[in-house]
Amino acid sequence: MAELVRRQHVDAYVGYHAFGLQESDDADLPVPFPDYFAFDVFLSAHPGRLDMTSGGHTHTAAVSVEVWDGRPPEQDLADWDEGAEADFESTSGEVAAWSMHTGRSDDLIGTTLPPPGAPASRPRSRSTGASSHSRR
C-alpha cells in the first residue's frame, strides 16, 4: 500500500477561471503556461505542466499537493464537484503555481517522481471554500 510522503499547501491565484501547476523554471518546457490553455475542461496536461479551470473568475484557491511513494488509494468523489486524472512528471523536483494574472508564484512545491505507471495527478475541486486539491 502506498504511503503519503508529504502534503503541502499553497495558494494559487486564479485569473480568468484558470491556474496551473508547472515546473518552477519553464525555460526548457515545449509549451509554457499559459500557451494552449484549454478553458473547456477542468484539467489538461502538457509536458511539465497541469492546467486547471475554476468556476470563479478571480480568487485565491487553496491548493493541497500530496506526494505519495506509489499509486495513492482511490478516493470517494462524492465530496467533490469535479475530478480528473492526468500524468505529470517534474524533471526538476520544483513546481510552482502559475496564474494568468500574476505569472509564477514565489511558493515552490517540492515533488518526487512517482513510480512508473502511477498517476501523477488527481485534481479535485469543490466550490465550498473555492479550493482545489491535487493528489500525487
C-alpha positions in Angstrom: 0.0 0.0 0.0 1.3 3.4 -0.9 2.4 5.8 1.8 1.9 9.6 1.9 5.4 11.2 1.7 4.5 14.8 2.0 1.5 17.2 2.0 2.0 20.8 1.1 -0.5 23.7 1.0 0.0 26.7 -1.4 -2.2 29.5 -2.6 -2.9 29.7 -6.3 -4.1 33.0 -7.7 -6.9 32.2 -10.2 -7.4 34.6 -13.0 -9.8 34.3 -15.9 -11.0 31.0 -14.3 -7.6 29.4 -14.7 -4.3 28.5 -13.0 -1.6 25.9 -13.5 1.0 23.8 -11.7 4.2 23.9 -13.7 7.9 23.4 -13.4 9.3 26.3 -11.5 11.8 27.0 -14.3 9.9 26.9 -17.5 12.8 27.6 -19.9 13.0 24.0 -21.2 9.3 23.3 -21.5 7.9 23.0 -25.0 4.6 24.6 -24.0 5.0 27.0 -21.1 2.0 28.3 -19.2 -0.5 29.6 -20.4 0.1 28.6 -24.0 -2.6 26.3 -25.4 -4.6 26.5 -22.2 -7.9 24.5 -22.6 -10.6 26.5 -20.9 -13.4 24.0 -21.8 -12.1 21.2 -19.4 -11.3 21.0 -15.7 -7.9 19.5 -16.2 -5.4 19.4 -19.1 -1.8 18.3 -19.2 1.3 19.4 -21.1 4.9 18.3 -20.5 5.9 19.6 -17.1 2.6 21.3 -16.6 -1.0 20.8 -15.3 -3.7 23.3 -16.2 -6.9 23.6 -14.1 -10.0 25.7 -14.5 -12.2 27.1 -11.8 -15.8 28.2 -11.6 -14.6 31.5 -10.1 -13.2 34.2 -12.3 -10.7 35.8 -9.9 -9.9 34.4 -6.5 -7.2 32.6 -4.5 -7.6 28.8 -4.4 -6.2 26.9 -1.5 -4.3 24.0 -3.1 -3.1 20.9 -1.3 -0.5 18.8 -3.0 0.2 15.3 -1.8 3.3 13.3 -2.8 3.0 9.5 -2.5 5.6 6.8 -2.8 3.2 4.9 -5.1 -0.3 5.0 -6.5 -2.5 6.7 -3.9 -5.6 4.9 -2.8 -8.8 5.6 -4.7 -10.8 8.5 -3.2 -14.6 8.8 -3.0 -15.6 11.6 -5.4 -18.9 12.2 -3.8 -17.5 15.1 -1.8 -16.1 16.9 -4.8 -17.7 19.0 -7.5 -15.2 18.0 -10.2 -12.4 15.4 -10.5 -9.9 14.3 -13.2 -6.6 12.4 -13.6 -3.6 13.2 -15.7 0.1 12.2 -15.9 2.6 14.7 -14.7 6.4 14.5 -14.4 8.6 17.0 -12.8 12.2 16.8 -14.0 13.5 19.4 -11.5 11.5 18.4 -8.5 10.3 22.0 -8.0 6.9 23.0 -9.2 5.1 26.4 -8.8 1.5 27.6 -9.1 1.1 29.8 -12.2 -1.6 32.4 -12.7 -3.0 34.1 -15.8 -2.7 37.5 -13.9 0.5 37.2 -11.9 2.6 34.5 -13.6 4.7 32.3 -11.3 4.1 32.2 -7.6 7.0 32.5 -5.2 6.0 29.4 -3.3 7.7 26.2 -4.5 6.1 22.7 -4.3 8.7 20.0 -3.7 8.0 16.8 -5.6 9.4 13.4 -6.1 8.8 11.3 -9.2 6.1 8.6 -8.9 7.0 5.1 -9.8 6.4 4.0 -13.5 2.7 3.6 -14.2 1.4 5.6 -11.3 -0.9 8.6 -12.0 0.9 11.7 -11.1 -2.1 13.9 -10.5 -5.7 13.5 -9.4 -7.0 17.1 -9.1 -10.3 17.5 -7.3 -12.3 20.7 -6.8 -15.1 21.8 -4.6 -17.0 25.1 -4.7 -17.4 25.4 -1.0 -14.4 27.5 0.1 -13.2 27.7 -3.5 -10.5 25.1 -3.0 -8.6 22.7 -5.2 -6.8 19.6 -4.1 -4.2 17.6 -6.1 -3.1 14.1 -5.1 0.1 12.9 -6.5 
